[in-house]
Amino acid sequence: MVNDDISGWAVSGAEHNVQAKLRCLTDGLLKERLLNDDNLITEKTNVKKSVVFFIDEVHERSINIDLCLALFARLLKLKPELKKKMKVIISSATLDSSIPTLYRNITGYFIDKFNLASLSKLDNVTDNDASKEHLLDLVQKLYSIRNRHDQILCFVGSALEAVENCRSLNKITKGAIVAYPLIQSQSAIDQQKFIEQGTVFFSTTVAETSLTFPCLKYVIDTGLINMPVYNLQLERTELREIKAPESTLKQRRGRLGRTQPGEYYALYNDVPNERKKYPVPQICQSELVNVECALRRSRLKTSLKDFQQYLPDKPEKEYVDDALTQLQQLGLMNSFSTASLTNLGASIAKLPDFGSLPMSKAVYAALKQYRCGHDLIVLSSILSVLNTSTILKSIPAKYKRSEGDFMTLLQVMNVILTVRNAVPSQQFNVDHVCNNKGLSAVAHVIKRALQRYKNLDKAFSLSDEFRELARVQSDNWENIAKALLNGFSDKYGINQRRSQNQQQDTLNETAEIAVIDRSSTLRTGNKGALPASLVIARDVRYLTTVRSVSILSFVGQLESSWLEYIFERELQLNEAEEKIKR
């Protein structure tokens, strides 16, 4: 164990011993330091040897990881005097050649490769072709022949598949086999509890590297993953089921052989070279408007077009242009010719990073127009840590608000913050409060949301312009909804059931059909109430299997009078009007 005196850590909203010699940061915080901290490392940095930056899990190729790699490459290229003061260690189970190539192209920078020897001898792993087997049939077969403590891990494409397979297996076996899902939205404590008491698991990519199984004997691999991909033509992110790359299959197989001999069952049967060797970097298939804005608002004052030369893999020009177009549509950037931030863009650039520009616009409107700044800051804190709306099912009915999911989440946060503000900080215990308030099932989410809130609250307390505005609280849904509409104006739906007896909502400005997420407090049938006639959603999720239907997630009820409509019409001028025009 590392001595606590020399080590420290920092995550969003929480930190410990951050002046220690050994500091652990999330990739997101490291990116923010590289973008905005002039003193992270300079020619005046006084060190006996070197500052070592260790970047782990690089094979995941997340946007933050790629940006960190690019920011280090930029730093080394533009400030060669720092080469003697810093070292960058890139750690990865598998590594695409584009990353070492990036650093080899930096003049005068030395690159070396190390293969870490295994600290213990690995047991043998047997490969089995199971392409003609059905997943649940194979699980039952292996379960029947396993030794008492042997564990079975099944990799599937999505969180929904993991949950559904657990339910199906329980139903088929009439409860004889209990399976557990392992998915991203769970807390680390819950995941570890499942692993300690369970035998059969269905998991997404979360179990490829970060979880430890004490008695893993079998891995069953569907060879599939669900990947969010931004569709340029439709201007939306879709969840696509794709074949997992070879490096991912290697990671999954590598879970075996650590505590005993293992058996790997492949439910796929590929032709040679059918799969990609490595995953496509997320920065090459994602919406880039937040990246573009982060670069422009940072101390670098650069654009993605100029910055991409430092990326290991560059996104296509269409993705970069799309980010600029979106900034214009949001009213944050002037025309392509000047590519400068508008007054609104410059004002929003002064705010802390809320993770998305629509939320930043909503918070700014709450601060400046609708006198509900504190409400939006609190609401954004919990929304920023939620990728799915499944948490809503775990919130007791007494906290659910008729206005919808936004006010429900805000009420939960306010209940916790009221206790937090009423007692000395050393006496505040999140777990105890959640247990007393009936919120134990969502305590892991509340902890992360409180960390995020603490970070935002600290940032606003240092702002002369926004400090007082950030303390204004209204708990008025109309004001909060109007602020949200400033950022999410393209994500509202009109319900057609009452007038046309249809079963869906229609998204604004399109003929698309949408349904409200089953987890939503506005889902019809909960209390026999009539469905909302007009709603706003944070997320509009599209299922590629049913392209004509989308799902509205995190939903709030609106009144038509809260919407502002701007119409443009082209009229043919008459002769008199033409003369006036001239």
NUZA-584059 format. One record per residue (C-alpha): residue in one letter; z, x, y. Coordinates in steps of 0.5 Angstrom, whole numbers, plus 500, padded with zeros to 3 digits. Example, Ala and Ser with C-alpha at 12.3 -4.5 7.8 and 13.67 -1.06 7.14 Angstrom:
// NUZA-584059
A516525491/S514527498/
***
This chain:
// NUZA-584059
M500500500/V498503507/N504504511/D505498516/D506503522/I499506522/S496500520/G494493524/W489488524/A486482528/V483476527/S480470532/G487468536/A492473532/E493480531/H498485529/N500492531/V493493534/Q494500537/A495503530/K491508528/L488504522/R485497525/C482492521/L477487524/T473481522/D465482523/G465477529/L471481533/L468488532/K461485535/E465482541/R468489542/L461492541/L458487546/N464487551/D469493551/D466499555/N472503553/L471502545/I469509545/T466513550/E465520552/K472521555/T475518548/N480523546/V480524539/K482530534/K476529529/S472522530/V473515530/V471512524/F468505524/F467502517/I463496515/D464493509/E460487505/V454489508/H450486503/E451479505/R447481511/S450476516/I448475523/N454479525/I454484521/D446486523/L448485530/C454490529/L449495525/A444494531/L450495536/F452502533/A445504532/R443503540/L450506542/L448513538/K441513540/L442512548/K449516548/P447522543/E454525546/L458520542/K455523535/K460528535/K466523537/M464517532/K462516524/V459510521/I461508514/I457503511/S459500505/S455495500/A455493493/T447493494/L443496500/D436494503/S433500505/S432498512/I439499514/P439507512/T432507515/L434505522/Y439510522/R435516519/N430514525/I436516530/T434523532/G440528531/Y444523527/F446526520/I445521514/D449522507/K449517501/F456517497/N456513490/L463511489/A466512482/S469506478/L477507479/S477504472/K473504466/L469498465/D468494459/N461492456/V458486458/T453482454/D447479457/N445472454/D438468455/A441461456/S435458460/K434452455/E441450455/H444445459/L450447464/L455442462/D454443455/L454450455/V461450458/Q464446453/K461450447/L464456450/Y470453452/S471451444/I470458442/R474462447/N481465446/R487462449/H487465456/D479467457/Q476464463/I469461465/L466462471/C460458473/F455459479/V452453482/G447453488/S452449493/A459446494/L457439493/E454441486/A461445485/V465439486/E460434482/N460438476/C468439476/R468431476/S463430471/L466435466/N472431467/K469425465/I465427460/T471430456/K476425458/G480430461/A480435456/I477440460/V480441467/A475445472/Y476447479/P471448485/L471454489/I468453495/Q468456502/S472450506/Q478452501/S484456504/A485463500/I492460498/D489454494/Q483458491/Q488463488/K492458486/F486455482/I485461479/E492463476/Q492456473/G485454471/T480456466/V474453468/F471454475/F464452479/S463456485/T458458490/T457465493/V464465495/A466468488/E461473488/T466479491/S472476494/L476473489/T479476483/F480473476/P485476471/C482474464/L474472466/K470472459/Y464468461/V460468467/I454462467/D449463472/T444458475/G440463479/L440459485/I443459492/N443454498/M441457504/P441454511/V434456514/Y432454521/N425450521/L421452527/Q417446527/L422441526/E427445531/R433444526/T437448520/E435445513/L439447507/R434449502/E435451494/I432458493/K432463487/A438468488/P435475490/E436480484/S442483488/T446477488/L445476480/K447483480/Q454481484/R455475479/R454479473/G459484476/R465480476/L465481468/G468487464/R473489469/T479486465/Q476485458/P469485455/G464479458/E458475456/Y453473462/Y449467461/A443466465/L440459465/Y434461469/N428465465/D424469471/V417472470/P417479473/N418480480/E419473482/R425474485/K426478492/K430484491/Y435483497/P437477501/V433475507/P437477513/Q440471516/I438473523/C431473520/Q431465518/S436462523/E436459530/L437465535/V439461541/N447463541/V445471540/E440471546/C445468550/A451473547/L446479549/R445476556/R452475558/S455481555/R456488559/L449490556/K445485560/T439485555/S435480551/L433479544/K426481545/D429488548/F435489543/Q431487537/Q428494536/Y435496534/L436491528/P435493521/D430487520/K427484526/P426476527/E419474528/K416473535/E416465534/Y424465533/V425469539/D421465543/D424459540/A431461543/L428462550/T425455550/Q432452548/L436456553/Q431453558/Q431446555/L439447556/G438448563/L441455562/M435460564/N429460568/S422460566/F419466562/S417469567/T423471571/A428470564/S434470569/L440465568/T440459572/N446457576/L449453570/G447459565/A451464570/S457459570/I457458563/A457465562/K464466565/L467462559/P470464553/D465464547/F465457544/G461459538/S455454540/L452453547/P452445546/M460446546/S460451552/K456446556/A461440554/V467444555/Y464446562/A463439564/A470437561/L473442566/K468441572/Q466433572/Y471429567/R478432568/C479433560/G478441560/H485441555/D482436551/L475439550/I478446549/V483443543/L478439540/S473445540/S478450537/I479445531/L471444530/S470451531/V473452524/L470446520/N463447517/T464441513/S467434515/T471434508/I478435512/L477428514/K479425508/S485429507/I488426514/P493421513/A491414516/K496414521/Y492419525/K485416525/R483413531/S478408532/E474412536/G472416531/D472423528/F473427535/M479423537/T482423530/L482431530/L484431537/Q490427535/V492432529/M492438534/N496434539/V501433534/I502440532/L501443539/T507438542/V512441537/R509448538/N510447545/A517444545/V521450541/P521457541/S515461538/Q520464533/Q522458531/F515455530/N513454523/V506451522/D507450514/H514446516/V511442521/C505440517/N509438511/N514434516/K508430519/G504429513/L499434514/S500439508/A493438505/V490440512/A495446514/H490451512/V485449517/I490447522/K493455522/R486457523/A485452529/L491454532/Q489461532/R483460535/Y486455541/K491461542/N485466543/L482461548/D488459552/K489466553/A482467556/F483461560/S490463563/L486470566/S481466569/D482464577/E476459577/F478455570/R486456569/E488450572/L482446570/A484448563/R490445563/V488438565/Q489433559/S487426559/D486423552/N481419554/W475418550/E470415555/N471422559/I471426553/A465423550/K461424557/A463431556/L460432549/L454428551/N453434556/G452439550/F450434545/S445429548/D440430543/K445428537/Y446420538/G444415534/I443407535/N445403529/Q440397527/R444394522/R447388527/S440386529/Q435388524/N440388518/Q438395516/Q443400513/Q442406517/D442409524/T436411528/L436418531/N435418539/E428419541/T425419534/A424415528/E428419524/I433415519/A440417519/V447415515/I454417517/D457422513/R462419508/S468422510/S467420517/T473415520/L467411522/R464410516/T463402515/G467399509/N473403511/K477397513/G471392513/A470393520/L463392523/P459399524/A459402531/S453400535/L452407538/V455414536/I455421538/A455427532/R456434533/D452435527/V445432524/R445435517/Y438434513/L437434506/T431437504/T431433497/V430427502/R427429508/S426422511/V434421511/S439426515/I447425515/L451425522/S457429521/F463429526/V462422529/G464418535/Q463411538/L459411544/E458405549/S451404552/S454405559/W456412558/L449414557/E444417563/Y437415562/I432419566/F425417565/E418420568/R412416569/E405418571/L402413576/Q395413578/L395414586/N391409590/E387411596/A392410601/E397414597/E392420596/K391420603/I399421604/K399426599/R394430602/
***
